[in-house]
Amino acid sequence: MVLEGLGRSLRDVLKKIANSSNVDSKLVKEVTRDIQRALLQADVNVKLVLDITKEVERRALTEKPAAGMSSKEHVIKIIYDELVKILGEGKTIPLTDQVIMMVGLYGQGKTTTAGKLGRYFHKKGLRVGLIAADVHRPAAYDQLKQIGDKLGIAVYGDPNEKNAAKIVRDGMKHFSGMNVIIIDTSGRHALESDLIDELKEVADIAKPTEKILVLDAATGQQAGPQAKAFHDAVGVTSVILTKLDGTAKGGGALSAVSQTKAPIVFIGTGEHLEDLEPFDPARFVSRLLGMGDIRALIERAKETITEEQALETTKKIMSGRFTLKEMYEQIQMLTNMGPLKKLISMLPGMPGLSDKVDLEESQHRLWKFKVIMDSMTEEEMENPRIIKSSRILRIARGSGADPKDVRELLQQYNNSRKAVKGFLGNRKLRKQLLKQLQSGGLEVQE
């Protein structure tokens, strides 16, 4: 999870409030000290930390809870409000025709982020073209081309051309029919005058709708001055923070950039091409505090599972059919959505589960179950009851698993089948789901 250490510390603060007998000045002072410690460890600016904690303390001691809200809920809401405030205003990039110019220094993850952003728009149904305009870094074109090929997105560039303006001019013509054109520009180790001149020339040709600065979250509080310098030089409109999953300085980078009034539009949450999330301060803080982000979970599900797939699987189960085939489909849907650790962070009250359960081991078990089922015959998948000792040995040999792993899968299947049977026996729940299925156009009999 992004900023896992900060999230854990803040969730401990909320637990302290929830477990207290009453909210008094002593508890409020303890809580504000805990918040100070958590934010400072996440590299947030000292003055900003003092400002936010003073405001939390002032509001908690002077404001009265709203009607119907307990004093504990009131203090938790204040903490949530103030944390959202330090992350600034959110911004959404519209799903419309546009030209996006990516800028930034070397080593910030600009080329990979250009690909991730291309994937984001491509998944939303827009036609995307990537222009490789980094003419200084060796193999920059090859890297972007490999990313584009993997995503099924067209890339324009010329590894032998050293004039970025010419590549962009030709690329704009080449992609004239695209909805979204993303330009990956050159970087430097510092914001030098020749880089500024090149970026301005590219911008004059491309006339970008967005100039997005890509910053590595590991730069911490220095992300703020970098964002300001680029903005003063080329007029940055938005920021993407990369590698936010792997640094203790992420809190510093997030808050520092927000203080420059440059809106953060996306955050990079991992090394894979799908690890780019739209940044919404309120939703981000909600996940940090363990309140979840159901909207993000739904968006992730829609990217990997079609509505028809989900409805068809549900239809089979509602009809009383639950074989290993249905179990396989469920595992496939879940694993396609990404690591369990990320999915858990989106569920209210669940982020702390990673402290009690080995989610990586659980993920590995799901993968192992899929491999075992791949070694089964069609008959065995349809009718698991026929899988006895000799079949278990054959399946284990075919999948490279131990016989006890096959038995564990069968036990898990039996538990799931019983749970499904119990659900189907609950007339109220069954009726609710049937109504939803029928509204989705599926005919399922009572």
C-alpha positions as CSV (number, residue, x, y, z in Angstrom):
1,M,0.0,0.0,0.0
2,V,1.1,3.6,-0.7
3,L,2.6,5.3,2.4
4,E,1.9,2.2,4.4
5,G,3.9,3.4,7.5
6,L,2.0,6.7,7.6
7,G,-1.3,4.9,7.1
8,R,-0.6,2.4,9.9
9,S,0.4,5.3,12.3
10,L,-2.8,7.3,11.5
11,R,-5.0,4.2,11.9
12,D,-3.5,3.7,15.3
13,V,-4.5,7.3,16.2
14,L,-8.1,6.5,15.2
15,K,-8.1,3.3,17.2
16,K,-6.9,5.3,20.3
17,I,-9.9,7.7,19.8
18,A,-12.3,4.8,19.3
19,N,-11.1,2.9,22.3
20,S,-11.1,5.9,24.7
21,S,-13.8,6.2,27.4
22,N,-14.4,9.9,26.5
23,V,-12.9,12.7,24.5
24,D,-11.1,15.3,26.7
25,S,-8.2,17.7,26.4
26,K,-5.7,15.1,27.5
27,L,-6.8,12.7,24.7
28,V,-6.8,15.5,22.1
29,K,-3.2,16.5,23.1
30,E,-2.1,12.9,22.9
31,V,-3.7,12.4,19.5
32,T,-2.2,15.6,18.1
33,R,1.3,14.5,19.3
34,D,0.8,11.1,17.6
35,I,-0.3,12.8,14.3
36,Q,2.8,15.1,14.5
37,R,5.1,12.1,14.9
38,A,3.4,10.2,12.0
39,L,3.6,13.2,9.6
40,L,7.2,14.1,10.4
41,Q,8.2,10.5,9.9
42,A,6.6,10.7,6.4
43,D,8.8,13.7,5.7
44,V,6.0,16.3,5.7
45,N,7.4,19.9,6.3
46,V,7.7,20.7,10.0
47,K,5.8,24.1,9.8
48,L,3.0,22.4,7.9
49,V,2.8,19.6,10.5
50,L,2.6,22.2,13.4
51,D,-0.1,24.1,11.5
52,I,-2.3,21.1,10.9
53,T,-1.9,19.7,14.4
54,K,-2.7,23.1,16.0
55,E,-5.8,23.3,13.9
56,V,-6.9,19.7,14.8
57,E,-6.4,20.6,18.5
58,R,-8.2,23.9,18.2
59,R,-11.2,22.5,16.4
60,A,-11.4,19.3,18.6
61,L,-11.5,21.4,21.8
62,T,-13.8,24.3,20.6
63,E,-16.2,22.9,17.9
64,K,-19.3,21.1,18.8
65,P,-20.2,17.8,17.0
66,A,-22.9,18.1,14.4
67,A,-26.4,16.7,15.2
68,G,-26.3,12.9,15.4
69,M,-22.5,12.7,15.5
70,S,-20.6,11.5,18.6
71,S,-17.6,13.4,20.0
72,K,-15.3,10.6,18.8
73,E,-16.7,10.7,15.3
74,H,-16.4,14.5,15.4
75,V,-12.6,14.3,16.2
76,I,-12.0,11.7,13.5
77,K,-13.8,13.9,10.9
78,I,-11.6,16.9,11.9
79,I,-8.5,14.8,11.4
80,Y,-9.8,13.6,8.0
81,D,-10.7,17.2,7.0
82,E,-7.3,18.7,7.9
83,L,-5.3,15.9,6.2
84,V,-7.3,16.4,3.0
85,K,-6.6,20.2,3.3
86,I,-2.8,19.8,3.2
87,L,-3.0,17.8,0.0
88,G,-4.7,20.7,-1.8
89,E,-7.3,20.7,-4.5
90,G,-7.8,17.6,-6.8
91,K,-8.0,17.8,-10.5
92,T,-9.3,15.4,-13.1
93,I,-8.0,15.2,-16.7
94,P,-11.1,14.9,-18.9
95,L,-11.6,12.0,-21.3
96,T,-11.6,14.3,-24.4
97,D,-9.4,15.0,-27.4
98,Q,-6.1,16.5,-26.2
99,V,-2.4,16.8,-26.5
100,I,-0.3,16.0,-23.4
101,M,3.3,17.0,-23.0
102,M,5.3,15.2,-20.3
103,V,8.2,17.1,-18.8
104,G,10.7,16.3,-16.0
105,L,14.3,15.6,-15.1
106,Y,16.2,12.4,-15.7
107,G,15.4,9.4,-13.6
108,Q,11.9,10.5,-12.5
109,G,10.0,7.8,-14.5
110,K,8.8,10.0,-17.3
111,T,8.9,7.5,-20.2
112,T,7.2,4.7,-18.2
113,T,4.6,7.2,-16.9
114,A,3.9,8.3,-20.5
115,G,3.1,4.7,-21.2
116,K,1.0,4.3,-18.1
117,L,-1.0,7.4,-19.0
118,G,-1.5,6.1,-22.5
119,R,-2.8,2.9,-21.1
120,Y,-5.2,4.9,-18.9
121,F,-6.8,6.7,-21.8
122,H,-6.6,3.6,-24.0
123,K,-8.6,1.6,-21.4
124,K,-11.2,4.3,-21.4
125,G,-11.8,3.7,-25.1
126,L,-9.8,6.6,-26.6
127,R,-7.4,6.3,-29.5
128,V,-3.9,7.1,-28.2
129,G,-0.6,7.9,-29.9
130,L,2.8,8.3,-28.1
131,I,5.5,10.5,-29.5
132,A,9.1,9.7,-28.6
133,A,10.7,13.2,-28.4
134,D,13.5,12.4,-26.0
135,V,16.4,12.7,-28.4
136,H,19.2,12.8,-25.8
137,R,18.8,9.7,-23.7
138,P,20.1,6.6,-25.4
139,A,17.4,4.0,-26.0
140,A,14.6,6.3,-25.0
141,Y,12.7,5.6,-28.3
142,D,13.3,1.8,-27.8
143,Q,11.9,1.9,-24.3
144,L,8.7,3.8,-25.3
145,K,8.3,1.5,-28.3
146,Q,8.4,-1.6,-26.2
147,I,5.9,-0.1,-23.8
148,G,3.6,0.9,-26.7
149,D,3.8,-2.6,-28.2
150,K,2.9,-4.2,-24.9
151,L,-0.1,-2.0,-24.6
152,G,-1.2,-2.0,-28.2
153,I,-0.6,1.7,-28.5
154,A,1.1,3.3,-31.6
155,V,4.4,5.1,-31.1
156,Y,6.0,7.6,-33.4
157,G,9.7,8.4,-33.3
158,D,13.0,8.3,-35.1
159,P,16.1,7.1,-33.1
160,N,18.4,8.7,-35.7
161,E,16.8,12.2,-35.5
162,K,18.3,14.6,-32.9
163,N,15.9,17.5,-33.4
164,A,13.0,17.1,-31.0
165,A,10.9,19.8,-32.6
166,K,11.0,18.0,-36.0
167,I,10.0,14.7,-34.4
168,V,7.1,16.4,-32.7
169,R,6.0,18.2,-35.8
170,D,6.0,15.0,-37.9
171,G,4.4,13.0,-35.0
172,M,1.5,15.5,-34.7
173,K,0.8,15.0,-38.4
174,H,1.2,11.2,-38.1
175,F,-1.3,11.1,-35.2
176,S,-3.8,13.7,-36.5
177,G,-6.6,11.2,-36.2
178,M,-5.9,10.2,-32.6
179,N,-8.0,11.4,-29.6
180,V,-5.0,11.7,-27.3
181,I,-1.4,12.4,-28.2
182,I,1.2,12.1,-25.4
183,I,4.7,13.5,-26.0
184,D,7.6,12.1,-24.0
185,T,10.2,14.9,-24.0
186,S,13.9,15.0,-23.0
187,G,15.1,15.5,-19.5
188,R,18.4,16.6,-17.8
189,H,20.0,16.2,-14.4
190,A,19.0,19.8,-13.7
191,L,16.6,22.3,-15.3
192,E,19.2,23.9,-17.7
193,S,18.6,26.7,-20.2
194,D,18.9,24.4,-23.3
195,L,16.3,22.1,-21.9
196,I,13.9,25.0,-21.3
197,D,14.5,26.2,-24.9
198,E,13.8,22.8,-26.3
199,L,10.6,22.3,-24.2
200,K,9.3,25.8,-25.3
201,E,10.0,25.0,-28.9
202,V,8.1,21.6,-28.6
203,A,5.2,23.4,-26.8
204,D,5.0,26.0,-29.6
205,I,4.5,23.2,-32.2
206,A,2.3,20.8,-30.2
207,K,0.2,23.5,-28.4
208,P,-0.5,21.0,-25.6
209,T,-3.7,21.0,-23.6
210,E,-1.7,19.7,-20.6
211,K,2.0,20.1,-19.6
212,I,2.4,17.4,-17.0
213,L,5.5,17.4,-14.7
214,V,6.6,13.9,-13.6
215,L,8.3,13.9,-10.2
216,D,9.8,11.0,-8.2
217,A,8.2,10.9,-4.8
218,A,11.6,10.0,-3.3
219,T,12.6,13.6,-3.8
220,G,10.4,14.4,-0.8
221,Q,10.0,18.0,0.1
222,Q,12.3,19.0,-2.8
223,A,9.5,18.1,-5.1
224,G,7.9,21.5,-4.2
225,P,10.8,23.7,-5.4
226,Q,11.2,21.4,-8.5
227,A,7.5,21.8,-9.4
228,K,7.8,25.6,-9.0
229,A,11.0,25.9,-11.1
230,F,9.4,23.9,-14.0
231,H,6.2,25.9,-13.7
232,D,8.1,29.2,-13.9
233,A,10.0,27.9,-16.9
234,V,7.4,26.2,-19.1
235,G,4.0,26.7,-17.4
236,V,3.3,23.3,-15.8
237,T,-0.5,22.6,-15.6
238,S,-0.4,19.3,-13.6
239,V,1.9,16.9,-11.7
240,I,2.2,13.1,-11.6
241,L,4.1,11.7,-8.6
242,T,5.9,8.4,-9.4
243,K,7.2,5.6,-7.1
244,L,4.9,6.6,-4.3
245,D,4.8,3.0,-3.1
246,G,8.5,2.6,-2.3
247,T,9.6,5.7,-0.3
248,A,9.2,7.0,3.2
249,K,9.4,10.6,1.7
250,G,6.1,10.3,-0.2
251,G,4.2,12.4,2.4
252,G,6.8,15.2,1.9
253,A,6.4,15.1,-1.9
254,L,2.6,15.0,-1.8
255,S,2.3,18.0,0.6
256,A,5.2,20.0,-1.0
257,V,3.8,19.8,-4.5
258,S,0.3,20.7,-3.2
259,Q,1.7,23.8,-1.5
260,T,2.9,25.0,-4.9
261,K,-0.8,24.9,-6.1
262,A,0.2,22.6,-9.0
263,P,-2.5,20.0,-8.9
264,I,-1.5,16.3,-8.6
265,V,-3.6,14.4,-11.2
266,F,-2.1,10.9,-10.9
267,I,0.2,8.9,-8.6
268,G,2.4,6.0,-9.5
269,T,1.8,3.1,-7.1
270,G,4.1,0.4,-8.5
271,E,6.3,-0.7,-11.3
272,H,3.7,-2.3,-13.5
273,L,2.0,-0.4,-16.3
274,E,-1.4,-0.6,-14.6
275,D,0.0,1.0,-11.4
276,L,-1.2,4.6,-12.1
277,E,-4.1,6.0,-10.1
278,P,-6.1,9.2,-10.5
279,F,-5.3,11.3,-7.4
280,D,-8.2,12.5,-5.4
281,P,-7.1,14.0,-2.0
282,A,-10.3,13.0,-0.2
283,R,-10.2,9.4,-1.5
284,F,-6.5,9.1,-0.8
285,V,-6.9,10.2,2.8
286,S,-9.9,7.9,3.2
287,R,-7.6,4.9,2.3
288,L,-4.8,6.1,4.5
289,L,-7.2,6.2,7.5
290,G,-8.6,2.7,6.7
291,M,-12.0,4.0,5.5
292,G,-11.5,2.4,2.1
293,D,-12.2,3.6,-1.4
294,I,-15.0,1.6,-3.0
295,R,-15.1,3.8,-6.0
296,A,-11.5,3.0,-6.9
297,L,-12.2,-0.7,-6.4
298,I,-15.2,-0.5,-8.8
299,E,-13.0,1.3,-11.4
300,R,-10.3,-1.3,-11.1
301,A,-12.9,-4.1,-11.5
302,K,-14.4,-2.4,-14.6
303,E,-10.9,-2.3,-16.2
304,T,-10.3,-6.0,-15.9
305,I,-13.8,-7.7,-15.8
306,T,-16.6,-7.0,-18.3
307,E,-20.1,-6.6,-16.9
308,E,-21.1,-9.6,-19.1
309,Q,-18.5,-11.8,-17.5
310,A,-19.5,-10.8,-13.9
311,L,-23.2,-11.3,-14.7
312,E,-22.7,-14.6,-16.4
313,T,-20.7,-16.1,-13.5
314,T,-23.3,-14.8,-11.1
315,K,-26.1,-16.2,-13.2
316,K,-24.5,-19.7,-13.0
317,I,-24.1,-19.5,-9.3
318,M,-27.6,-18.2,-8.8
319,S,-28.9,-21.2,-10.8
320,G,-27.3,-23.5,-8.2
321,R,-24.3,-24.3,-10.3
322,F,-20.9,-24.0,-8.5
323,T,-18.3,-26.3,-9.9
324,L,-14.5,-25.8,-10.0
325,K,-15.1,-24.0,-13.3
326,E,-17.0,-21.2,-11.4
327,M,-14.3,-21.2,-8.7
328,Y,-11.6,-20.8,-11.4
329,E,-13.5,-17.9,-13.0
330,Q,-13.7,-16.1,-9.6
331,I,-10.0,-16.5,-8.9
332,Q,-9.2,-15.4,-12.5
333,M,-11.3,-12.2,-12.0
334,L,-9.7,-11.5,-8.6
335,T,-6.1,-12.0,-9.7
336,N,-6.6,-9.9,-12.8
337,M,-7.6,-6.9,-10.6
338,G,-4.1,-6.7,-9.1
339,P,-2.3,-7.6,-5.9
340,L,-4.5,-8.4,-2.9
341,K,-2.7,-5.9,-0.8
342,K,-3.9,-3.1,-3.1
343,L,-7.4,-4.4,-3.2
344,I,-7.6,-4.7,0.6
345,S,-6.6,-1.1,1.0
346,M,-9.7,-0.1,-0.9
347,L,-12.1,-1.9,1.5
348,P,-13.3,0.0,4.6
349,G,-11.7,-1.2,7.8
350,M,-9.5,-3.7,5.9
351,P,-6.1,-2.2,5.5
352,G,-5.0,-3.4,8.9
353,L,-5.6,-6.9,7.8
354,S,-2.2,-7.0,6.2
355,D,-0.7,-6.9,9.7
356,K,-2.5,-10.1,10.7
357,V,-2.7,-12.1,7.4
358,D,0.1,-12.8,5.0
359,L,-1.5,-11.4,1.8
360,E,1.4,-12.3,-0.4
361,E,1.1,-15.9,0.7
362,S,-2.7,-15.8,0.1
363,Q,-2.0,-14.4,-3.4
364,H,0.5,-17.2,-4.0
365,R,-2.1,-19.8,-2.9
366,L,-4.6,-18.5,-5.4
367,W,-2.0,-18.7,-8.2
368,K,-1.2,-22.3,-7.1
369,F,-4.9,-23.2,-7.1
370,K,-5.2,-22.0,-10.7
371,V,-2.1,-24.0,-11.8
372,I,-3.6,-27.2,-10.2
373,M,-7.0,-26.7,-11.9
374,D,-5.2,-26.2,-15.2
375,S,-4.0,-29.8,-14.8
376,M,-7.5,-31.2,-14.3
377,T,-9.7,-32.7,-17.0
378,E,-13.0,-31.1,-18.2
379,E,-14.9,-33.9,-16.4
380,E,-13.0,-33.2,-13.1
381,M,-13.7,-29.5,-13.3
382,E,-17.4,-30.1,-13.9
383,N,-17.7,-32.8,-11.3
384,P,-15.1,-32.5,-8.5
385,R,-16.6,-35.4,-6.5
386,I,-14.9,-37.9,-8.8
387,I,-11.4,-36.6,-7.8
388,K,-10.1,-39.4,-5.5
389,S,-6.6,-40.7,-4.6
390,S,-5.3,-41.8,-8.0
391,R,-6.6,-38.6,-9.7
392,I,-5.2,-36.4,-6.9
393,L,-1.7,-38.0,-7.5
394,R,-2.0,-37.5,-11.3
395,I,-3.1,-33.8,-10.9
396,A,-0.3,-33.2,-8.4
397,R,2.3,-34.6,-10.8
398,G,0.9,-32.6,-13.8
399,S,0.9,-29.3,-11.9
400,G,4.1,-29.7,-10.0
401,A,2.3,-29.5,-6.8
402,D,2.1,-31.7,-3.7
403,P,-0.9,-34.0,-3.2
404,K,-1.8,-32.1,0.0
405,D,-2.0,-28.9,-2.1
406,V,-4.6,-30.6,-4.3
407,R,-6.6,-31.7,-1.2
408,E,-6.4,-28.2,0.2
409,L,-7.9,-26.9,-3.1
410,L,-10.7,-29.4,-2.9
411,Q,-11.3,-28.5,0.8
412,Q,-11.5,-24.8,-0.2
413,Y,-13.9,-25.6,-3.0
414,N,-16.2,-27.6,-0.6
415,N,-16.2,-24.7,1.9
416,S,-17.0,-22.2,-0.9
417,R,-19.8,-24.5,-2.3
418,K,-21.3,-24.7,1.2
419,A,-21.2,-20.9,1.6
420,V,-22.9,-20.5,-1.8
421,K,-25.6,-23.0,-0.8
422,G,-26.1,-21.1,2.4
423,F,-26.5,-17.9,0.5
424,L,-29.0,-19.3,-1.9
425,G,-31.0,-20.5,1.1
426,N,-31.4,-16.9,2.3
427,R,-34.5,-15.9,0.4
428,K,-34.1,-12.1,1.1
429,L,-30.5,-11.9,-0.2
430,R,-31.3,-14.2,-3.1
431,K,-34.3,-12.0,-4.1
432,Q,-32.2,-8.8,-4.0
433,L,-29.5,-10.3,-6.2
434,L,-32.1,-11.8,-8.6
435,K,-33.5,-8.3,-9.0
436,Q,-30.1,-6.8,-9.9
437,L,-29.4,-9.7,-12.4
438,Q,-32.8,-9.2,-14.1
439,S,-32.2,-5.5,-14.4
440,G,-29.0,-6.4,-16.1
441,G,-30.9,-8.3,-18.8
442,L,-30.3,-11.9,-17.5
443,E,-33.2,-14.3,-17.1
444,V,-32.7,-16.2,-13.9
445,Q,-35.5,-18.3,-12.5
446,E,-36.6,-18.1,-8.8
